[in-house]
Amino acid sequence: MLSQRLGRSFTLNAIQQQVVYELPANQIQQAGLSQDLSVAAYYALVILLFALFPFRKPIIQTIQSLFIVVQALLIAIDIHLLQTWNSRFNQLALTMLQFPEATLQSLSTAQRWMIGAFVMIIGILVYLLAKALTILLNKQQPQFKPSVWILVAVVPMLIAARGSLKKIPLNTAAAHFSADPLQNNIATNPNWNIIALYQQPTLQQKTNKALMNHGVEDFAVKAYAGPDSFPGGLKRMPQIIRRGSNVLFVVLEGINQHWLESKQPIAKTSKYIDGIHADIQQNWDPELTAMPNLVKLAQDGMWYKKAYATGDRTDKGLASIFTAWPSQPWQGLMFQPSKWTLISQQKLPAKFHEAGYSTSFLYGGDPDFANMGSFLKFIGFQQVVTPNQNSVSDWGTPDKEMVPKLIQHLKSVKKPFFTAWLTLSSHEPYDVVTEKGLTQAQQLRKSIEYTDQAIGKLVAGLKAANLYDSTVIVFVSDHGKTVGLPVTEDYEQEFFRIPLIITGGPMRDMYRGVAPYLVVSQTDIYATLAEQLLENVPNVPFSRNMYFANHPGMALSFTDGKAVLAATGYRHHLFLDHFNQKTASDSIVLGLQSKIIRTFFSK
């Protein structure tokens, strides 16, 4: 009981430093009490059982040691995951264990020292408790005769282990007392969380449950794609980007749109160009945003303020951006090389290479993480360039140090080029931040400011190399983050809302400074660039041209067990374990999920 309450206290203390509101510590501890009692009762029952045997000492020592070590590790892992993912130990954490080296790189040096000290302390504690147990048991002689006192001990422990005398025994949700998922996560006992993870349905059970009939799927796909022409067959598509232009993608690591908008600008007029909302406040105060350089670039191009990531990880984001493959509730495409044939006909870098472009991808980190390097080559990047890892950063070469390498690369490659750069300084452990004593949200903001400074250097370098006027630049995040995310009624949508900016010299002047009030998805980048810059590129599922006036204005995002449908002037999300088809929005979400899953598992 003491170890579990202390563990929750440590967790509360760590998370309280990251959030701006006061966590109700007493209520959280009270909500988790029944689960704590249950775990303690199960443990005591096991000890009581083995205490009756003559060879009890080594067994009890082993059980005690394992309990302390496992309990401590679960608490430490949960603290880290709650700080970074806003979740407990789950299937995603298990998946990431496939890449232990990269997972450790996400920890700061201080965190690694803390882990080392933590392991040593746990080891010493286990040793001392084992010695104390030896002394205690040597003074006691086991009794093999049943005793009434055994029943006095066992009966209440059985009741505590079950949770109560009620018909329904204790369950994982017993600790859920608040509308705030974070508070419920902290209250939940880590051992019960593992039980819940073990009891989750198998992948086959999940897919079977998620499959809808073909009628629902067809309705959803048609609604999501939108009409391909106006009444009468007219299809008007403005030429916004000059053909033959170089293309540079800057894929931002884990940056939500709200970091650009620290305060929302207030509209003063209401202008429309070709049905696209063109109003943007011109006197933007750069002190209100973490990314003044990117905001300035956005005001010189098209800034989609209601763009949404399809998922919650980099591997999902890269697949969506460069192949228009949507996210899935449980598995990312990049983790499943056997499924890459799904996107054989929709590889955007390969399409540009066929059109005479040189293609390359630059990244300052480890390209082997999550099969990234092999996936990028599969989809048509002829070069995957990573510098020598001689930087002081644990995760890889910091963004500012990558900019000169990127400029030099762009000057040397064959023109026109299709190049992408994935930033990394806004990834944990935020070791470009030198200030001490900052919360994780403050560290993230500082690292985002650092990346923004790198973007300023990038644009200056492009102009100095006479490349800016011939290069269209696409800024887009791979996914959002919970760290620093304001808790509002739009929280589910805000988690997925990311920057999407198309700017650079080749943009037509009349479209500069345009901020479309349109909901779009990462997957829409494929159709937009293909139709603007390439010839005869066939349509691909789940990608709509953002410049087409008949764009349906909706986007679908997935995390494990949850879907978010964002639409212009409307928000909708549902938890997939409790779905129904009472509304059209439910049918669209469930139909699209079914179509994606059916396609994924049929190949």
N, C-alpha and C positions, 0 to 999 in steps of 0.2 A: 504494500500500500504506500509506503514511504517513497519507494523508488518511482512509482507511477505519478504520485503527486508532485514530487520534485521535478520529474521529467516535464510535466505539464507546466510547472512554474518556470522552468528554463525556456520552454517554448513560448510562453506568454511574454516573458521578458524580451526575448529576441524579436518577436513579431511586433511588440508594442513600439520598438524603436523604428519600425518601418511604416507605421500607419499614423495618420494625423488625428484620429479620434481615440478616445479612451476605451480600451477593451474591458468589459465587465469580468474581471478576473474571478471574483467569488462565484458568479453565476456559471462561468465556464467550468470551474472546478466542481461545482455542485452537479452540473449536467453530466459530467463524466464519472461521478462517484459510483453509480451502479455497475458500470463496466469495470472500474477499478476493483471493486469488491468481488466481482465475478472472477476476474483473472487471479486475484489473490487467493480466493477460495479454491479454484482448480489447482493452483500451485501447492497450497497447503494440503489438499487431499492426496496429491501425489507423494508429497513428503511423508505424510502420515502412513501411507501404504508401505513405503519402503522402510520406514523406521521400525517396522515390526520384524524385519529380517536381520539375521546376524551379520550379513555382509553389507549392511545398510550404509556404512560410512562412505566408501568410494562412490556409490550410486548417488547419494544425496549431495556429495560434494560436486559431482558432475552436473547434476540437475541445477543446483544453485548457481554454479559458474555459468552454465549455458543461459540460464534465465537472465542473469545480470548483464552478460555480454550482449545478448540479443536485444534485451530491453534498451540498453544504452545506445546500441547502433541504430535501432529503429527511431529513437528520439532524435539522435543527431541527424539522420537522413531526413526525417520529417521536417526538422527546423530548416534545413537547407532548401528542401522542395517547397515548403510554404513561403519562404522568402523569395524564391525565384519563379515558381510555377503556380503558386497559390493552391497547391494540392498536396495530398499525402502520398506516401509510397504507393505506386500504382503500376499498371502494365507498361506505361511509357518508361518509367524508371527501370523496369526490368529489361526493356528493349535496349536502353542506352548502355546497359552493362555489357553489351556486345562490344562496345568501344571503350574499354577502361582507360586507355591512355588519354583520349580526348576528353572523357568525363572528368578525369583528374585535372586536366588543363583548365577546366572551367572554374577551378577553385583558386583563390588567391594564395599567395605565399603565406599570409597570416592564417588563412583557413587551414592550410596544410600543417602548419606548426600546431594549431589548435587541435587538429585531428590526432597528430602524433602524441601531444601531451594527454589528450583524452584517452587514447589507447593505453598509454602507460599508467594513468590513474586507474583505469578499469582493471588492468592487469594486477596492480598492487592491491586493489580492493578485493578482487577475487581471491588472491593468495591469502590475505589476512582473514577473510571470512571463512575460507577453507580451514585455516589453522584454528580459528575459534570454534568451528563446527567439530573438529577433531577433539578438542578439549571437552566440549559439551557432551558429545556422544560417548566418550570414554568414561564419563561419570554415570552414565545411565545404562541400566541393563534392560534389554528388550524383554517384553512379556508377550508370550504367545497365547495366553488365555484371554478370551473375549472379556471386555470390561464395559460396564455401563458408561464409564467416562468416555470411551471411544464414541458411543452413540451421541453423548452430549456434545462432542466436538464435531462429529460427522454431519448430523442432521442440519444444524444451522449453516454449515459450509455448503451442503448440497443446495439448500435454499438460496444462498448467496450466489452460488455458481450458476444456478438456473435463472436468477434474477428476481424471482418472486414465487408465490404460490398460485399465481393466476394461470389461466389456461394457456396463454401465449407466453413463451419464454422470452428472455432478453434478446434483443437484436441490435444490429449496428446502429440503427436510427434512434436508439434510446437516448443517445447523447445529443441529438439534434433538438435544440430549444429555440433557435433564433432564425430570423429571416436572412441573416448574414451567413453565407456559406463558410467564410473564414472562421467565424466563432464556432460553428459546428465542427469544422475540421480540427480545431485545437482541442475541443472538448472530447472528441472521439478517442478512445484508448487505442494506442498503436497496435496492440495485439488484436483487438477487435477489427481494426482496419485490415490487418493481414487476413483474418478470417473472412471478411467481406470480399477481399481480393480473390481468395481461394474459391469462394462460393459463386463468383461471377460465372455467367453462362460461357460455354465454349464458343469459339469463333464460328463453328458450324451452326450452333443454336442461335447466335446473334444474327447471322446472315439469313437463316430460314425465317426468323421473326421479322426481319426488315423487308423481305420481298413482298411487293404488292402485285396486283394483277396488271396485265399489260395496258389496260385501259387507263388506270391511274398513272402509270409511267408515261404514256403517250400524252395525256393531258398536261402533266408537269413539264415535260420536255418542250412542248409547244408553247406553253406559257412563259417558260424561262427564255427560250430563243427569241420570242417575239416575231412579228410579221417581217418578211424579208422585202416587202415593198409597200408603197402606198396604194390605196384603191386605184384601180386602173392599170396597175403594173409599173407605175413610175418608181424609179429608185434613184434618188438624188443623193450623191455623195460628194461633199466638197473636197478639193485637193488642198490639204492643209500643210503637208510636209513636201518639200521639193524632192522629186525623184532623183535617185543617184546619190543621195546623201549618205555620209557615214552614220553609223548607229552606235551609240555608247549607252549601255545600261549601267546604272549605279544601283545595285541592290543593297538596300540599307538593312543592317542587322537589327531586327527587333525594335523598330522605332514606330510608335503609334502616331497617328495624325495629331493628337492633342498636344504633343511636344512642339509642333509648329504653331499651334494656335493658342498658346497659354491663356489668352483671352480672345474670345470671338470678336472679329471686327464687326462694326455696325454698318449696315447698308444705308447709304444716303440717297441713292437713285435706283432706278429699276430699268436697266437697259437689256435688250435681248438681241442676240445676233444668231440668225438661223435657228431660232428656238432654243438657243443655249443661254443660260443665265450668265451675263457678262459683268455683273456688278462686283467690284472689289474695292475695298477701302485703300486709297492711295497713300495716306499718311500713316502707314504701319509703323508702330514704335518697335524697333528691334529689341528693346529691353524686355518685351513681353513674350518673346519666343526663345526657345532654346536653339533655334536654327535660323538666325537672321540671313545667312548667306543663301540657304536653300529657299527661304521665303522670297528673297529678292529674285532669284532665278524663276521661282514659280510665278511671280508677277510679270515676268517677261515671256511666259509661255502659257500653257493650259494646265490648270491646277484642279484636279478632281478631289474635292474635299470629302466626298462620300464614296471613296473607294474601299473595298473590303478584301482582306486576305481570305483565302479559302480554308486555311488551317492554322495551326498553332506552332509549326516547326519550320526550320529552314528547308528541310528536304521536301516538304509539301509545297512550300512557296516556290522553290526553283522549278519544280515540275509544273506548277500552274502557270508561272510566268513564261516559260520557254516552250511548253508543249500544250498548254491549255487543258491539262488534265486536272480535274477538280479534286479537292481533298476528299478523304473518306473518314468515317467515324473512328476506325480502328487501326488501319494500316496505311502507311505512306507508300507511294509507288517506288520511291528510290530504294527502299529496304527490300524490295522484291524483284531482283533482276530477271527472274523468269517471266515477269509480267510486262517487261519493257516493250514487248511486241505490240502492246496495246496502243502505243503512241508512235509506231513506225512511220505512219503517214502524216504526222502532225508535229514535226520537229522544226521549230522556227529557225534555229541556227543553220540546220541543213538546207532549208529552203533558201536562205540568203546565200549560202555557199554555192548552191546550184545556180544562183543568179550572178555569180562572179565576185561575191564578197569574200574577203578573208575573214575567218572567224576565230576568236580567241576568248579565253576566260581567265581572269586574274584573281587570285585569292591569296591573302597573306598567311593563311593557316594551313592545316593539314588537309589536303584534297582527298585523302583516303577515308576520312570520317564519313560514316553512313553511305559508303559507296559513291560519294560525290564525284570523284574524278572519273571513274569509269562511266557513270551516268552522263556526265557532261560531254564526254567523247562520243558516246552513243547517239546523243541528240544532235551532233554536228559541229561541236567546237573542235576545230582542227588542232588548236593548242590549248593546253591547260597549264598556265604559268604560275608557279609559286616560287618566291625568293628563298634563298638559304635562310634557315631558321636560326639566325644569330642575333635576334633582337632580345631586348630585355623583357618583352611581353611574354607571358606564359602561353597565351592563346595563339600568338603569331605576330607577324610584322604589323605594327600599329598603322592606322590609316594615313597619318601624315607622312610616314616613311614610305608608304606604298605609292603615294602620288607621283614622285619623280620617276619611279620605276614604270608606272602606268603611262606617263607622258612619253618617256623614252620608247616604250613599246609601241605606242600609237604612231610615233614619228617613223618607226622603222618598218611597220607592217605594210603590206600591199593595200592600196586604196581601190575601191571603197572598203571599209572594214565594218564588221559587226562584232563588237567587243563588249564584254560584260566584266564588271568588277564588283565582287562581294565584299563589303566592308566588314570589320570585325571588332572595332574598338568599343562598340556599345554592347558587346557580349560579356557575360560574366567571365573573369572576375573584375572587370573595369579597372585594370591595372594601369591605364593611362592617367588615372586620377591620382594625384600626389597628396591631396589634402587628407588629413586624418580625422577620425571621429565623425564621419558623415554617415547618414543612413543610406540604405541601399538605393532608395529613390533619388537621393541627392547624388550618389555616385553615378547612377544611370544618367541623370541630367548632365552632369559634368562630362561624362564620356560622350554623350550626344553632342554637346557643345564642341568637344574635341573633333568629332567626325565632321561637324559643320565647318570648322576651320579648315579641315582637309579638303572639303568640297570647294571652299573659296580658293585654295591653292590650286585645285584641279582646274577650275575655270580660268584662272589667271594663266596657268600653264598651257591650256588649249589655245588661248588667245595669243600667247607669245609664240606658239608653234604654228600659227595660222591655220588651226584646225577647227576653231569654234564656229566660224561661219559655214562650214561644210558638214557639221556634225549635229545630228539631232540627239538630245540626251534624254533618256528616260530614267527618272528617279522613282523607285518603288521599293517598299519594304517587303521583306520575306514573310513577316508575321508581326503580330502585336505582342505586348507583354502586360502582365498584371502589375508589375512594379511601377509605382507612381501613378497608377490609373485611378482617376477620381471615381468614387463610388456614387453613382447616380442611377436613376431608373433606366437609363440607356446603357448600363454597365456591360451587358452581354454584347451589344453592338459595338460599343467603344473598344472592347478588347480586340476586335477584328478590324477596326477602322484604321487605315494606314495611308501614308502619303502616296499619291500617284501624280507625277508631274511630267509633262512632255514639253521640253523647251530646247533652246539652242538656235543657232543661226538659220537653219533651213525652214523655220516656221514662218508661215505667211503673217505679215504684220497685223492684219485685221483680226487675227485670232490670239494675239498676245494680250496678256492680262485678263483672259477669259477664265472664269471659275464656274464650270458647269454644275448646276444643282441637279446632279444625276447620280443615281446609285450604280456603280460599276464594280466589276470583279477583276482580280488579277488575271483570270483566264481571258478577259476581253482584250488584253494587250496584243495577243497573237493576231486576231482578226484585224485589229486596227492598223498595226504596222504592215501586215502582209498586204492589205488592200491599198495602203498609201504608197508603198515602195516596191512592191513586186507585181509581176504579171501572172494572171491565171492561177492564183492560189485557191484551191477548193475550200469551201467552208468546212469547219471542224465542229464537232459537238461542243457545247458549253462555252463557245467563244462568240461574242457579238461585237460588231464594230462600234466603238464609242462615239464615232463621228456621225453615225447614222441616226437621223431624227426619230426613227421608229424603235430605237433601243428601248426594251421593256422597263429598264430602270429597277432592276433587282439583282441581288447577289446572295449566294448561299455559302455558309461557312460551317465547318464541322470541327468539333473536338470529340473526345471519347464520350459517347453517350448523349451528346447534345448537339443540336443544330440551331443555327441562327439564320433567319431569312430577313434580310434588310431590303426595303423597297422605298421608293421616293415617297416621302410623307407618311411612312408607315413603318412599324417595327413588329417583329414577331419572332418568338423563339419557343422551342419546346424541348422537353427532355424525352429522348427517344424510347425510354422504357415505359413511358406513360402517354403514348401517342393515340390519336384517333383521327378520323377524317371528317370531323364536324364542320370544318371551315375549308375554304378553297386554299388558304395558306398552308394548312396542315397537309392537304393533298399534294400541293406543289413540293413541299419539303420531303414528304415521305416518298412521293413518286420519283423525285430526282435521286434521293438516296438509293432507292431500289434499283433504278436504272444503272447508277454507278457501280453498285455492288454486284448486280447481275453481270454486267460487262466485265468487271474485274475478275470474278471467280469463274467465269465461263471460259476464259482463255487459258 
